[in-house]
């Protein structure tokens, strides 16, 4: 059986960075194209409670196209690409205002981030997006993320926010992704069709049996988007993020998870930082090398980021986001990481204090040349 016999259900309080995905049908009344404000108020209360408990909270929210088509008076039914993009352009303004008002009423700041497929797949853009998310979190704001449907085309978009949420959850080092859905979780069969269908509370590993329960493309079993949710679970758990599918149609949907409401948990044996470091260590070709001094070596071995002041030599022709080797003064490789500067700029700031970066480059830059979360050292 794919469920985990005897596996413990995780407690919500153990997670320190939580991403919540909200589908369009939960947020927007399809009959009127209006926001379900009473329901949203209860979710905003849940977010505020998590925030008060010290958790970082991120939201992936659908709804831009649904809100925009209502404003523009577009007819019901499938939209042409240009109509979908126009609806998204109008709806993104309404969606951002909706979240800003809901969270602002609880003394939380909301920051909108529009993501495209390339932002999670190209390393340079990935690092830019992740840095923005990290800074918002540092400032105790709540990032509200959506796919940029106003410019994305069918060939270059995720097409569903389940998989987008999973990609961004691993990008942002979230340790939990909650998919709020129109069902309580994964069942052994579609519950609307089979009165004997059982909810699976814990999935320790996604097996072919689990994937079959979600149904294939065009299958009646895939109604409600369960197939994309399983694909999201594979992305999340591979990246070190636990995931839960829970009923989002009820008031206070996240608090209900905390209180033990039925849902399905997908477990991972890793964490986002460890998973990313494995990827850096084993999957990327190094494009250059940084030789560092003894003080910098001691600093990074104690868990700190690598600052330009500790870099003695820069080799290679690399771009920001590329993988570079880290060498000690004897030329021995001690690790590798994703670099925050192009090679030309790295040469200019090597050996300089971080506060001098703007004067040297003519523009503000990141204090670290390699962030600690983007480095893996030998023996890690």
N, C-alpha and C positions, 0 to 999 in steps of 0.2 A: 504494500500500500504506500502511496506517495506521501500521505500525511505522516507526521512523526509521532509514533506511539509514545506516550509519556512525555513528549516534549513540552517544556514549560511555556506558557503564554507570556511574552514579554510585558513588563510594566511600563506604561507611558512615561513615568517619572524618571526612568533610567536614561532617556534620550536627551541630548543637549542641543541638537540642531535638527529641527523638524520641518520638513517641507509638506505642505498641504495642497493637494490638487483639487480644484473645484471645476466641475463640468458645467457646460452652458445650460443644460436642462435644470440643474439645481439652482443656478443663480438667476436665470431669466425665465419668466412666465411665457411659454411659447404662444399662448392665445393672445396676449396683449403686447408682447415685446418689452415688458417692463421688468425691472429688477424686483425680486422677491425680498423686499427690504426687511420684513419681520424675521424671515429665516436668516438673512445675512447678519442681522443684529446679534442673533444667538451665536453664530460662528465667530463674529468679531469679539464677543465676550470670551469665547474659548481661546482665541488667539491672545487676548490680553491676559488671561489667566496663565497661559504657558509663559508669556513674557515676564510676568511678575515672579514666576518660579525660577527665572534665570535662563530659560531656553531661548535659543535663537529660532525665529520662525520665518519661513519663506512661504510664499503662496504662488502657485501656478494657476492662473485663472483663465478659463475660456469665457466666451460671452461677447466679444467685440463684434463679431459679425451679426449675431442675433440682435444686439442693441442697435447697430448701425442700420440694418435693413429696416427696422421699425422706424427709425428717424427719417430714413430716405423714402419710406413708403414702397419698398420693393415687394413684389408679389410673393406669396408663399411658394415653396418648392425649391428645387435645385437652382443655384445661381450660376450664371456665366462667370468665368474667371474675373473679368473686369468689374462685374457687379460685386462679386465677393470681395475684391480688393478695395473697392470704393466703400462698401459697407464696413470693412475692417478699419479703414482710415477714419471714418466718422465714429464708429463704435469704440475705438481705442480711447478717444477722448472721454466718452461717457463712462467707459469701464474704469479708467484711471480715477475719474472724479468719484465714482461710486465707492471704490476702495479707500480713497483718501478720506471721504466723509465718514465711512463706517469705522475706520481705524482711528481717525482723528478724534472722533467722539469718545475714544478710550485713551486719549493722550498718546497715541502711537503715530509715528510718521510713516507714510507709505512712499516707496520709490518705485516708479515704473521702469521695467527693463523689457525691451522687445528683442526677442532672440530669433535668429534664423538657423537653419540646419548647419550652415558653415561656421557659425559661432561656436558650436560644440564639437566640430570635427577638425577645424584647422587650428593648429596649436597657438599661433599668434593671436587669433581672435578669441580662442578659448581662454587664454591668459588674461586678455583685456576684459572679457565678460566676468571672469572669476574675480578679478581685482575689484571691479565695480561692486559686485555682490558682497565681497569681504568688507569693503569700506562702508557700505550701507549697514551691514551687521555690526561693525565696530561702533558705528554711530547710534546703534540701537534702533534703527529704522527697520521696517518690514519690506523686503523686496517683493514686488508683485510682478510676476513674469508671465509673458504670453508670447506665442509665436507671432512674428511680424507678418501677418497675413496680408498687409497692404502692399508688400513688395514681393513676397514669396510666391513662386509658381508651383504647379503640381510636381514638377521635376526636382525641385530643390527644397521641399518642405517636409516636415515630419508628417503632417496631415492629421495627427491626433495629439492631444496634450498629455496622454498617458506616457507615451515614449519620450516626449519632450521633458516631462517632469522627471523621469528616471535619469535622463542624461544630465539635466541641470542639477539634480540631487547629488549625483556623484561629482560633478564639477564643483559644487559648493561644499563638498565634504559633509553633507547631511548624513546623520546616522539613522534617520527614519524618514520614509516617504509614505504619506497617507493618501490613498486614492479614494476620495469620497465618490460614491457611486449610487446607482438606482437599485442596487441589490446589496445584501448584507455581507457578501463575500463570494468565494468560489464554492459551488455546490457540485456534488457528484453527478448531477444532471440538471437541466434547466428546471428550476422550481415551479415555473408556471405550467410546465407540461407534465411533470412527474411529481405526484404527491408524496412519493417516498424519497425524494432527493434530500440529501443530507449536507449540511454546511461542513466544510473542512476547516477546522480552527487553526491548524498549523501545517505549513508545508516546509519541511526541512530541506528539500531538494526538488527542483523542477525536473520531472521525469517525463518521458513520452506519455505516460498515463495521465499526468496532470495536464499536459498540453491537449490531449484528446478530450478531456472534460471541458476545455474551453471551446472546442470546435474548430474546424478548419475554415478557410476562406469560403464564403458563400453558404456555409452550413447554418442550419437553424440553431445550432448550439452556440453560435457566435453572437446571437442577439444580445444587445446591451454592451457590446464592445469587450466582452470578456477575453477574447483572443488578444487584443492589444494590451490588455492589463497583464496577461501572462508574459507577453513580450517585454513589457515594462519591468516586470518582476525579474526577468532574466538579466536585463541591463543593470537594474539596481543592485541585485544581490551579487552579481559579478564584480561590481564596483565597490562592494563593501557596505552597502546600504540596506538595512532591513526595510520591508515594505508591508503595508496593511491595506486591504480592501475593506471598506466599511460603508454602511448605509448612510448616505448624506442627505436623505429626504427628511430626516427628523430634526427637530430643534437641538441645538448644542451637540452636533454630531461628534466632535472631538472629545468633549467631556464624557460622552457615553462610552467611548473606547476606554477612557481612563477608568470608568466605573464597571467595566467588564461586559459591555454589550457585545453580542455576537459579531465576529468579523473573521477574516482570514489573514493570518500572519505568514509572510514569506521570510525565512531566516537566512542570514549569511554568516559564515564563519570568519569573516574578515572585517575590516573597517575601511572607510574611504581613503584614509591616508596610506595605509598599508597596501591597499590595492593599487593606488596610483604609483607608489614607489616600486612595486613589482613590475608595473608597466614600463616605468622609466629604466629600470635595471635590465630588463630582458627583451624589450620590444622595439627600442629606438636605436637608430644608428647615430653615433656621435659625430658631430660636424666640426668640432674644435676642442680646445682644451684651455683650462685656466690653471696656472701654477700659483699656489698660495703660500704665504709665510706661516711660520710656526704658530703665531698668535691666532691667525684665522683658522688654522687646523684645529687648535684647541677649542675655539669658539664653536665651530660647526659640529665637533664631536660632542659638545655639551648640549646640542640641540638648537643652536642659534643659526640665523641666516648668514650667508656669505656677503659681506659688505665690500665695496670696491677697494677700500683701504688695504685689505688683506691680499689683494691680487698683485702678483709680481710680474706675471707674463701672460699674454693672450696669444693663442695660436688658432689658426683656421679661418675659414670664411663662412661664418654662421649668421643666421638671422634670429631676431627675437623669437623665443619659443622653441628654438632648436635644442637638441640634447648636446651637452658638452661634458668632456671628462674633467675631473678635478684631480690635480696632481700636487704632491708635496714638493719641497725644495730639492729632493733627490730625484725627482722625475717619476716617482712611483704613483700609479693610479690609486686613489683612495676613495673614489666615488664618481658620481655623475649627476647631472641635474638639468632642468630646463632653464635656459638663460633669459634674463629680463632685458638684454640689450643686444643690438646688432654688434658684430665684431668690431666695426669701425668705431662705434661709440664706446665699446668696452675697452678698447685700447686707450682712448682719451681719458677715461675716468679711473683706469687701473692705478692703484696706489693713492688715490685721492679720497678725502673725507666725503661722506655722503652729502654733507651740506654744501659742498662745492659743485655738485652735479649740474645745477641750473646755470651757474656761471660758466662752466666748461662747455656744456652742450648748447647753451642758449635757450633751453626749455626745461621745465621741471621733469624729473625722472623718479623712478622708484629707488628707495633707499638701498635695497638689497640687489646685488647682481644675480644672486640665486636665493630664492626663498626657501626656508627650511622644509616646507611641505612639498617642494619640487625637487628635493635632493634625496639621493639614496647613497649611503656610505657602505663601503665594504664591511661585511659582517652584520649589516642591518637585517 
